[in-house]
Amino acid sequence: MLTFANPLHYPLAVLAGGVFLAIAVRVARLPSPIAIPLAGVVTVAGATVLKQKESQRPPTLQNPALERELQQVRQQAQLIAQKAESLRSESEKLALATTEMELLSTIQFACDRF
């Protein structure tokens, strides 16, 4: 799905739109009511392309120690999510067999937040 990017976050796209506007008005002699919207389209399209290229590149860290620590945190987060899922399914089983519905629904709610 294509989502438009905010051109103000991408100065290169704004520069491209400005250059297009200057060329369209000065060189191509387009009237301003036509050139300005076209420059806006060029700016938004450029920002969208830059945003898509930015999201395709995986972020890399220059510090290997920080990269290892980040990987450990990801593994811990996955482990916690797995434990939360197993706890949630166990609380569902217990919810059917007990009268402590409020406690078990609180556990389920907490697990669902992960």
TAWOJO-V402175 format. One record per helix or strand of 3 or more residues. SS is the DSSP state (alpha for helix, beta for strand). FROM is the first residue (numbers start at 0). LEN is the number of residues. Records with the same first field share a line. If there is no record, write none. Layout:
SS: FROM-LEN + FROM-LEN
This chain:
alpha: 6-3 + 10-17 + 31-25 + 63-34 + 100-12
